[in-house]
Amino acid sequence: MYFRVLGALAVETDGGTPRTPQALKLRALLALLCLNDGRPLSAPQLIDALWSGTPPRTASTALQVYVSRLRKHLAGAGFDVSGLLTRPPGYMMELAPLTLDLHSFESLCLRAGELRAVGRLEEASLLLSQALGLWTGPALADLSTVPALQSLGHQLDEKRSAALEERAETELLLGRHKPLVGELYGLIDEQPMRETFHGLLMLALYRSGRPAEALMIYNRIRRVLIDEIGIEPGPRLRQLQQSVLARDAGLEEHTLAHLAC
């Protein structure tokens, strides 16, 4: 079976048939166990997460019922339920290697970082693209009403943003600034206060012969930051703006020096 958390929670058989539990509590329980693959979660931890800190008096019994129902559901879908263990003081999931999309994503990103470190940029970019292709939307999007899982979803989304940054940086190092521009415009619309994406877009635009647009992007993020939280852009963006204004020849080089701290 394959489990997905990089988007709405999903469970698929080896043949690709969807077998995701419908009940919210079962999906939430499954997500918590998957995200803690190989690590036991205590009953109090699970109860606190499932009932958002206000459990009923019968929560302990209800948790046992939900675990039993989850075992039955997964067994019916072909999952070896010996992987859903009772481990004092609670429960634990043991997933086979690379049956959770998060594990696949992290493995691909780790290998990409290793390749980039030794200058194998083309391969690194390809692996990052494969990793990002595993995402189907915001992490755990269907469980955002569960505060504990909303928080975990935000943490996973940050991993995606970091991978997007690394891939964009790698593409710039490869000299592919022109095709990168459209993607980066989409990313700053998605995350309008993330300075790194704006800096990458400014550099891609400048290298594409569009310095005026690069300066417009700086003005855009500056206006957003001042209006929303009352601060100026950070030193990296301010220095990049000055370099664009001065038409610094170093901006044309296939490096990231102007984005460094």
Phi, psi and omega in degrees: 000158180233135183244136181239132173235352182273068188141205173294144178302134180213146175234132180230146172286172178301333178273001177091008179282127179295133177221041181285131176301147180271324184292135183303314183297322179293318179295317180297316178299315180298316180299315180299317181291319179296317182291344176248033181314122178084359179237126180290143172249132181289157176303315178300323178297314181294318179297315180300318181289316185290328181249017174051043174081358179231067184284154173285167180297335183267016187300320181299314178294319180298321179299316178300320179295316180296319178297318178297316179296322179294317177302315181297318180297312182292321178298319179295337179268357178101008179278137176286103188287359172294347176278353175252100194255146167272116183229106180310131012263027182194237188221159182209145175253136173238109183262146174295153182306136174058032171259003174242127184301328179298319179297318178298316179301311183294323179295316179295318180295320179297314180294321179299318179297322178294318179293318179297323182296335180254016173085009180269070191291320181300314180293321180298316181296321180297317180294322178295322177296319177297317180298314181292334178292347178285343183279139177243003181156187177304139183301135178053038186302328183278356182244022184292345178279353177261107188309316182298322181280332173298316179297315178296324177298319178297321178297319178292320179299327178294325176297321178296316180299319179296321178292322176297318177298314183295320179294317179297318177300317181295319178296322177295319178297331178277357179082019183261051186289324184296309179292345182280338187302311182298319179298317182290327174300319178296322182289324179286335172291323181288322182227078190292351179247010180273106188295327184298317179298321179295319179295318178297320179293318178302317181292317179297318179295316181299315181290345176267009179079028183233059183296326180298319178293324178300318179290327177295323178295321177298315180297326180295311181291326178297316181295318180296314182295319180292315182292322187274317185228004172072030178232159175274160174302158181288173185299326180297314180292321179297319179293322178296319177301316179297322179293322177293316179300322181276356185051050180303122182299333181295340179294338182279343182289149181278065176226176176244021186303325183281357175253358182284156179295000000 
